[in-house]
Amino acid sequence: MPAPRFIYHIVLIADWLKQKDDETYFPSGFDDDGFIHCSRLEQLNATIKRFYKTKKDKDLRVLRIDTTQLNVPLIYEAAEDGSGFFPHVFGRISAQAITEVIESPFKFP
């Protein structure tokens, strides 16, 4: 299966608002993980349910990222629980690669 052009990153609205006007984006956990966790579109609902189930939609945003605009490595890696391969961005995401900020309610396939 070819890699999709767009991948998605879930972010708390408070964290997004701190960086939305910056030239690059990276989450607070970047220094610990060394990469930015992302999902393919078909993985998004499960990721939100698994990791953000205690958050309300109004507290979250989803960044749509154009992989053709990334200037840092993008690597698909297997999840530890065997649930599939997830895109990981190894560096800051340029503002031009973020093509949409999706607000709640989230409606994904």
Buried (B, 14 or more C-beta within 10 A) or exposed (E): EEEEEBBBBBBBBEBBEEBBEEEBBBBEEBEEEEBBBBBBBEBBBEBBEEEBEEBEEEEBBBBBBBBEBBEBEBEEEEEEEEEEBBBBBBBBBBBEBBEEEBEBEBEBE
